[in-house]
Amino acid sequence: MDTIKLTKELIKFKSISPSSEGSLEYLEQLLKNHKFECHLLEFGKQKVKNLYAVFKGGSGPNVCFAGHTDVVPPGDEDGWDSDPFTAVEKDGKIYGRGAVDMKSAIAAYVSAVINFLKNKNFKFNGSVSFLLTADEEGEAFYGTKKVVEWLEKNGIKLDFCLVGEPTNPLKLGEMVKIGRRGSLNGVVTVNGKQGHVAYPDLAKNPIDGVLKICDQLKIQLDKGSKAFQPSNLVITSIDVNNMVTNLIPKKASIKFNVRFNDNFSSKNLVKLLHDRLNKTGEDYDLEVKVSGESFFNFSEKLTKAVITSIKKVKKITPELSTTGGTSDARFISKLCPVIEFGLIGKTMHQVNENIKIQDIKDLNCIYLNFIENIFSDKFF
C-alpha cells in the first residue's frame, strides 16, 4: 500500500472537529477490504463518529494504533498558498490541513499494518487494531474516551498502544512521549462590594483580593518527579470588566491553567488550591475543569520496540519525554501501556501546514519495523 497516496486521500476530507466528513467511513471500507472486523461507533447527540477495527491473527497480544482524523479549521484561508483540503506536493513536502496532525501518521501506520499482514513469511500470533476518532481537537467528549468505555463494556482488551501524535520538535526520531502531564483549567472569582471610589470605606475592592490570591497561586507546586518536570500554574487572564474609573467593582476573576505531574491527582490538586486560597481570607469561588489526569503507564517491551525501530531507520536514539500538552493517550492509558510517536510538530495547526514526504516514508518504515518487533519472540 502506498503511504503517500493514502495521506493525500485523507487530507481531502474536510474533517473539521468533531466531524468525520467521510474520513472514518473511508478507512472503515479500506480495512474491511483487508479483512478487518470494523465497528463504526457513534456517540452523543451529534452522533460523533469513531472507528475501532481489528484483525485477529491469533491468541497473542492486541497491539493497537490510535489517532484522530479530525483537524482544526484552516484559519486564514487567504494565507494558504493552496486549498487546505487538497494535498499539494511542493519542494519535497506535502501541504494540507492535517498533514502533520495527524493524517500522515494514520496513513503511515495503516499502510504499515496492511503490508505487514501481507508478509506470509512472518509468523503472526496476535491482533492488530486501530482506534480512530473524529473528536480529538475539540472537547473530546465523544471520541476516544467513549471508545475506551465501549471497549471495557464489551470486554475487548488492548495489550499495547501506539498513538501517532506529532512528538518531534525538529527532526524525526528525536523524541518519544512515554507519559503526559495532567491539565486543569481554573477560574477564581473574588467577591467584593461595589461602591464609589471617593468612599472606599463603604466598599470592598475585589482587586485587592486578586493581588493576594495571585501571590498564593504563584507559589511553586512541586519540584518534579522521577519521570516528570515540575508542575506549573500559569495565570492567563485577570478580568474586572470595569468600564469607568470612579467605580469600585463588585467582582474580579482570575483564569489559570495547571499542568501537573504524577505527584498530584486532580482531586488533591484542587484541595491544595483551596488550602492556599483560604489563607488569603478573601471571599472567593473556584471553578475547575479537568482536561485530563497525568499518566505514566510504562512498558519496557513497548518502549524497546519503538526505540529499536527508530534507531534502525533513523540511526538516532530518541529522548523519552513527558513534556507537552494533553492527548488521547490519557484515556487509553487506563486500558494498557501507551506510547506516542509521530511526525515533526513544527507546522501543526498553522497556515500552510506541511511535512516532508521522506519523513512520512521513514515513519511508515518505523511503524512496520515496530510491528515486527512487538510480535517477534526472538526480539525479546
N, C-alpha and C positions, 0 to 999 in steps of 0.2 A: 504494500500500500504506500502511495506517495504522500509523505507528510506535508509537503509544501502545498500540494493541491488541496488536501483536506483543510489546511489552515485557511486558504483562500475561500473555500466554500463556507466555512464557519463565520468568517468576517462579514460575509454577505448578509447575514441575518441581523436585522436591526433590533437586537435583543436588549433594549434598554431596561434595566432592572425595574420591576421584577417580572418582565415579560420574556418568554422563550422565543416568541415570534417565529416558531418553527425549528429553532436550532436543536432542541432536545428531541423533537419528533424526527428530525433528520438523522440524528445519531442513533435513535432507537431503531429505525429501519436498517441503518447500516449494520448495527450489531446483530439484529435479528438475522440478517443475511449471512452472518458468520456464526450462527447457531448459539447466540447468547439468549438466555432467558431474561426478558425485559419487563420491567414494571414502570409504567409511566404514572407517576403519583401526582395528585392534585390536592392542595391544602388551602384552607381559608376561603372567604367569600369571593376573592378574586380568582380562585382556582389556580393558584400559582403552581407551575409545573416543575417536577423533579423527575429524575430518572435513576433507577437502580437496575443495573444489568450485570448478569453473572454467567460465566462459562464454567461449568462444573467438570473438572477433568480427573477427579479422584477424591480420596478422603483426606488429603493433606490440607495445609493451611489455606485460608481465603485471603488473598492479597488484593487489597483494594486501592484503586486510584481515584482521587476525589478532586473536584473543582467546580467551576461555575462558568456558564455560557453568558450570563448577563453582564452587561457593561454599563459604565456611567455614560451620561449623554455626551455628545461630541463637543458641546460648548459652542464657542465662536466658530461656526462653520465657515465663515468668510476667511478665517485664519488658516484653514486647512488648504493644502496645495492640491488636494484631490478629495473625492467623495469619501467621507469617513467609513462608509459601509461598502466600499469597493476596494478590495485588496490590490494595491499597486506596488509593483516591483520597481525599485529605483536605487541605483548605486549599491547593489548587493543587499538591499533591505526590503522588507515588506512593510508598507504603511497601511494603517487602518485601525479603527477603534476596536480594541480587544486583541491587537496583535501581540502585546506584551501581557496584558491582564485580562483573561489568560487563555485565549482561544488557540494560540500556537502550542501551548503546553498540552492542552487537551488533544490536539491533532497529533502531537509527538507521542503521547502515551497510548492513544487508541491505535495508531498505526503500529507502534512497537509491539503491543499485545497481539494484534492480529497477525503480524509477521512471525511472532514467537509461536503462536498456535499452529502456524503452517509448517513449522520445522518438525518434521517427523522423526528426526534423529535425536531430539531431546526428549528424554523420558519425563513426562509431566504428571505429577501426582498432587492435585490440589485444585483450587478455584481461583480465577481471576475475575475481579468485579470492578464496576465503575459506579461511583456515587456522584451524580452531577445535578446541579441546581441552577435555577434561573433567579434565585433570590439570595445573593451574597452581598452585592454592592449597596443595597439599601438597608432596611431594618432587619432583614434576615429572619423574620418571624416564621415564615412558611417554607423555608428552604431546608438546608442540611439538618438543622435542629429537629424538624418534623420527621425527616427521613430516618434519623437516628432512633427516634421514638418508634417509628414503624418497624425498623429492623428488630428492636428489642421486643416489641409486641409479637412479632412473627417468628421469634426465636432464631433469627439469622445472625450468625457470628462472623465478625471480622477479626482476623488474627494480626494483620499488619495493614497500615495505610500510608500512602504517599500522596501528599497534596501538592499540586503543581503550581502553587502561587509563585510569582516572581520573588526570588530571595537574594539575588546577587546585585550588589551595588554597582560594580563597574565591569566585571568580566565573568563569563560563565564558569561556574565551578568553584568560585571563591568562598561561597557561604551556603550553609545548610541550617535550617531552623529546626532545633530539637525541642522547642518549647516556646511559649509566649507569655508575656505579662497579661494580667487582667486589666480591665478598663472600667472605671466608674465615673460617670458624669454627675456633678452635683450643683445644686443651686441653694445658696443660703440667703434667705430673706430676713433682713434686720428690721425689726418693727420699732418705730419711734412715735412721736406725737407731732402732728402738723402745727405750725404756728408762724407768727410774724418774726422776722429777723431782728426787729427792734426790741422784742420781748422774749429772748431766748430762755429765760427762766420759766416761762409758761409753756414751753415746748420741750421736746426731746429729739435731738438731731440724730437720726439713724446713721449718718455718715461717720460720726464719732465711733459708733459701734463697728462699722465696716473696717475702720483702721485697726481696731483691736483684734477683730476676727481674722483679718488678713495676716497679722503677726502670728497668730496661732496656726493658721493653715500652712504657713511657710516653714514651720519647724520641720526638720528632716524626719522622714518617716522611719527609715532604717538605713543600714549600711550595705545592703545587698545580701545575697545568699550564695551558696556554692555554685549554682547554675545561672543566677540572675544578677543583673546590675541593681543598684538601689532603686527602690520605689520612688516615684516623683509625682508631686502635685503641682499642677500649673494653673494659675488663675488666668482665665481667658477673657473675662469681662466684668466690669463694675458698672451697674446701671442705677440711675436715680430717676430719670425721665422728668427732670425739673426744668421747665422752660423759662423760669423767671429767677431773678436774683434776690427778691425780698421775701421769699417763702421758704421756711424750713419744711422739707418733705416729710411725709408720713412713713415712707418705706424706702429701702435701698436693697439692692441684691448683688450677690457675688456669684459668678459662674466659674466652675473649675472642672478639671479632669484629673483623675489619678490613674497612673499606670503602675500597677502593683505586682510585686513578685510573690513567690510562694511562701513568704513569711506571713502573708495575710490571706484570709478568705474575705469576700466582700462583706460578710456579716461582722467579722471582728474589726474590719477597717471602718465600717460605719460607727461601731461603738467607740473606736479611738477618736474619730472626728467629733462625735457628740461630747466625749470627755474633754476635748480641747476647747470646743466652743462654749461649754458650760463654765469654763474657767474665766471667761470674759465677763460673766454676769449680765450679758445682753439678752434681750428678748428676741429670739430668732426662730425661724422654721427652716428645716433642712429637708430638701427633696433629693433623692438619688435615683439614678437609673444605671443598672449594671449591664454593660455590653458583653461581658464575659469574665469568667474566673481565670486566674493564671493556671497554666498546666505545664507539667514536665513529665511526660509518660515515656521514659527512655527504654529502648530495647537495643541491646548490643548487636543482636543479629540484624535488625533492620538498619541500624546506623552503619554497620560494617558493609552491608550490601550496597548501600548508597555511596559511601565514601570510596570503596574499591572501584565502583563503576566510574565515578568522576575521575579518579586517578588514571584509570585505563584510557579514557577518552581524551581528557584534558591535561594529563600529566601534572596535576597540581593537587595539593591536599587542602580540602575546604576547611574553613573555620566553622566550628559548631557554635551557633548563636541562639540567643533567646530574645534578641532585640526586635524592635519594630512594633507595628500595630497588631490588631486582632485579626484572626482569620477563622474560617470554618473548622480548622483543626481543633479549636476549643470544644466543639461539640463532639467530634469523632473521638477525642481523647478519652471520653467516657466509656468507649467500647473496646479500644485496643491501643497499642503503641502507635504513635503517628509522627511522621516527619514531613518537613516541607522542603521541596527543591524545585525550582523552575528557572525562568529566564532572568534577564537583567531588567530591573525595575525603573531604570532611569527616566523613561518617557511615558510610563503608565499614567493614564488619566489626562495626559497633556494633549494639546493640539498637535497634529502630525505624529501621533503615537507610532513607533516603529521598532523593528527588531531585525538584526542581521539574519539573513537566510541561513548562513553557516551555523549560527547559534541554534537555530531550530533543528537543523540536521544533527548537530552534535548532541542536543538534548534528547532527540529520538534515539541515538546510539546509547546514551547513558541509561535511558529508561529500559531499553532492550537488554542491555547488559545487567541491569539491576534485577530484572525478572529472572534471567538465567541464574544469577547468583542466589536469589532468595529461595529458589526451588531446587538448588543443587545440593545434594548430600555431601558431595566432595568439597564444596566451598567452605563448609563449616567443620 
